[in-house]
Every structure is written in C-alpha cells, then in structure tokens.
C-alpha cells in the first residue's frame, strides 16, 4: 500500500459511501499497470469495494470510466461495477480516485483451465448476449470516448479511415515492413465501401476478452464485465473483431459460441470483421513495438497482418 494511503484515509474515503461502514483491510489488486487498484474489505455490512487511483495525467480516464459505467448502469442484461464515489478534490488523498463495487467472481482467464470445453462455450454464449446489450447504447457520432465522444466523426468511414491512417503512420515510424504497409493500404482502398454499412455508432467495449470478464467460482456462469478504458463509439462488429483477434488455444469454438449468443448479424459481417481485425492487429503491433519489441509473439502478429491484407483470401 502506498505510504500515503493509510487505513484512516481509506476509512474516510469509504465513509462517503456510508458513515457506518467499517474497513477491515486494504490490498493491491492485480492489473492496474497505469492506475493503482486496491481491494477494500469492509465489515458491517461485510462487502468488498474497489479503489482505483489516477494521477493528473490520467484524470480523463477516471472521467471516462465514470461516464461509461454510468451508461451501462441498470441496463438489463449487463452487469458492471457501480461507481459509488468520485473524488478529484485531493482533500483526503493526493490522488484522483473512484470507489466502486467489486464484482463477485474470478477472471475467466484465471479459471478457464479448470473449466470444461462445454462450460467455456456456455460462458462465451453468455458473453455474446451481454455484448449485444452493451451495443444497444447509441451515440450521435463515431469516435473515441472520454466523458463524451472525442474528435467526433459523422460517419464510420471517416472514423475508420482516420484510425487506419494513424496506425499505418505509426507502423512506418516504428520500422514496419513497407511492403506490408502497402498491402494494407491497398486492401483498405479496395474495401472502404464496407465502412458505410454501419450508419449508427454503438458503445463498443473495445477490450472484451477473458481478462475483462468475471465468472462465478462456483458455477462458471458469467458474472459481469470490467475495464471500459478503451471504449469507443463505433460499429458493433469492431467490438466483436477485437474479441476474435486475441490469440488463444481453441479460439474458434469460443468465437462461434460468442456469435451464437450475440444473435443475428448483417450479411456482410464476415468481411467487416476481417477489416476491423486488420485494424486491431496493426494497433497491437504498434503498441508492442513501442513498448516491448522483444515480445516473442510479435512475428505472429506480423504474419496475421500479412494474411488479413491478402485480398485473394
């Protein structure tokens, strides 16, 4: 626990939720690579809360989480943490922070090895159903979400063209293969019409994978979803493509189950998902090259970009 985060300080924070709550313990939680995250165990009544801190540079992320979780609060078929306290005053602690409820369960990634193939497919069907409900939240413009849509675009084509340009520029800056870059550029030019199929932007989680999904320890059923820091207003298929791009053993049956739970898709869904997977793969390559170019599975990402950009497939 940070030296300035004392038990009396945490107790004062929690008293904003309810003056009668007693704090028993505070412990760091896994994750929180940028923002420190803690589990608060309370007595009277016994409950667990999550404290998440943000320095001033990442204050906008706090506003975003509060905004997006607020959009999903009380939405039928969607379970997310409830934000109980938002404090940027720094009167109790020299950090911006939020306190929210803790979803009861374990990350799917942590328990998947102990689950049967049937159980995993069942969870992915539930995930598809929940993701469908997330996508019922609509926006007036396409773009990255903060406490609102940032740099809003009036069409999906404008938004996605901008995204590809940024990612390809970064790909070039980081030393990406110019032949691959040209292949991607040619593929986009030949398939730009696909972007026009989405006329209305939806809330996209944009990081919907097994580390952001909570399941019950006892039943293996879906509990809820976490981590909305990457959320965008875009084509719902952009979201599904992000889930499908994560490399994982036995990924095929999982995605088939996700799509089964999600329900009806538009006729051109497969082509659009492929285009969006190309965008996500470029983004992943750019991020890894900038942060840890020695990552052993980087060549696999390069090959995936090359494969997706082949117009003949």
Secondary structure, DSSP 8 states (H G I E B T S, - for coil): --TT--HHHHHHHHTTT-TT-EEEEEEE-S--SSS-EEEEEEETTTEEEEEEEE-GGGHHHHHHHHHHHHHHTT-TT-----EEEEE-S-SSSSSEEEEEE--SSEEHHHHGGGS-HHHHHHHHHHHHHHHHHHTT-B-SSEEEESSSEEEEESSHHHHHHHHHHHHHHHHHHTT--HHHHHHHHHHHHHHGGGGGG--S-EEE-S--STTSEEE-TTT--EEEE---TT-EEE-HHHHHHHHHHS--TTHHHHHHHHHHHH----TTHHHHHHHHHHHHHHHHHHHHHHH-TT-TTHHHHHHHHHHHT-TT-
